[in-house]
Amino acid sequence: MDNSRFPIGQFKPIINIDEDGRINLINQISDITKVLRNITKELGPDQLNIPYRQDGWSIKQIVHHIADNDMNAYLRFMGRIN
């Protein structure tokens, strides 16, 4: 496996999650902003623009992608229940 491409490993979906597991994952959502802010708070603009690997996204792009992805998922979900 390419460790620079998948630094934490490839995605492995959880097929059969129980209620406690689901609740645990939902509770992690509210911490994402705090964790990202803590990780990036002391980085300057030059550091935020450094890609994590050659031809990879910068830290700033990754953080933006997470926010964009989460907002799109939220909007899709809300559209289904309204």
KENU-576276 format. One record per atom (N, C-alpha, C): residue in one letter; y, x, z. Coordinates in steps of 0.02 Angstrom, whole numbers, plus 50000, padded with zeros to 5 digits. Last residue first. Layout:
REM residues N
AYXZ;...
END
This chain:
REM residues 82
N508194813250233;N508744808350232;N508664803450176;I507184822050217;I507124817450273;I507684812350275;R507474829850107;R506844826150107;R506804820950163;G508644836250137;G508644831450081;G508014827250081;M508224845050235;M508644839350255;M508674834050199;F507524854350155;F507184850450206;F507584844250225;R508554859450076;R507984856150044;R507624851650094;L509374864950176;L509634859650133;L509064855850098;Y508504874850229;Y508764869450271;Y509004863550229;A508344883050117;A507764879650146;A507984873850190;N509674887450102;N509354883550049;N508744879850075;M509814894650222;M510254888850208;M509944884450153;D508854904650207;D508794899850262;D509214893650249;N509354911450094;N508694908450093;N508624903050147;D510584916050146;D510564911750087;D509904907950083;A510154924350252;A510594918650265;A510564913650207;I509384933750179;I509084929850233;I509494923550246;H510364938950093;H509794935250065;H509464930950119;H511204945650184;H511464939950145;H510894935750117;V510304955550226;V510574950750274;V510844944550238;I510134962150102;I509554959150136;I509794953850186;Q511414966750073;Q511094961950028;Q510504958450062;K511604975750180;K512054969950172;K511734964650127;I510634985150151;I510584981350213;I511004974950207;S510204983949976;S510554986850033;S510454982450094;W508624984049890;W509234980749912;W509544984649970;G508054998449794;G507974992549836;G508654989549855;D508075010449729;D508105004349688;D507994997949728;Q507315017649869;Q507595018749803;Q507525012349761;R507675007850018;R507225012049977;R507555012849909;Y508725001850075;Y508195004250120;Y507675008350084;P510365006750019;P509735003250009;P509195006150055;I511905005350102;I511345009950088;I510705005850076;N512924997550145;N512794997650073;N512235002450053;L513054999850278;L512804993250258;L512634992950184;Q513665012450276;Q512965011850298;Q512665005150277;D514955009050235;D514555013650194;D513815013050212;P515395000650341;P515304998050273;P514875002550229;G514375005150488;G514995004650450;G514855002050379;L513484997950621;L513475000950555;L514134999950519;E513414991450739;E513714998050740;E513695001550673;K512774979150708;K513444979250737;K513784986150736;T511474977250662;T511974979650614;T512664980950645;I510704972550769;I510454978150728;I511004981250687;N511464961750815;N511334967450858;N511124973650819;R511404953250704;R512054955650727;R511954961850770;L510014950750701;L510334954150645;L511014957050665;V509884944050826;V509504950250812;V509844954150755;K510704932750810;K510824937550864;K510494944250850;T510084926450701;T510784928650696;T510924933950749;I508794923650755;I508884927850696;I509584930650692;D508614914650857;D508734921650875;D508904926050815;S508284902450804;S508944903150834;S509114910250853;I506954905050762;I507484903950713;I508174905050744;Q506054905150865;Q506294911650840;Q506884910850793;N505654892050881;N506114894950930;N506394901650909;I504754890950775;I505384887250772;I505884890150821;L503704898950825;L504064900850764;L504734897350759;N503334891250938;N503544898150946;N503944900450885;I502914879450876;I503494879350922;I503774886350931;R501784884450809;R502334881650771;R502974881550813;G500984888150918;G501204893150869;G501794890850829;D500774875650977;D501124880951014;D501384886350968;E500054869050874;E500704866650895;E501104871950933;D499314881250760;D499284875850810;D499994874150833;I499034883750589;I499424885350648;I499384879550698;N498164889450469;N498054884150518;N498414885950583;I498814900150397;I498544894250365;I498474888450414;I500104910450383;I499694907450436;I499454900750409;P500134923350258;P500294916650282;P499824914450339;K500724938850258;K500084935550269;K500234928650297;F501594950550162;F501604943950194;F500894941250199;Q501264967950194;Q501324962250150;Q501284955750189;G502244978250307;G501634975550280;G501754969550235;I503464982950336;I503114979750391;I502454976650368;P503844988750213;P503854992850274;P503514989550334;F503464988450065;F503264983650117;F503254987150185;R504004999450003;R504114992849974;R503964987350025;S503585010050076;S504305009250067;S504465002350038;N502195008950073;N502545007850136;N503295007050128;D501145002249966;D501785005949962;D502195004350025;M499415004250000;M500005000050000;M500625004550000;
END
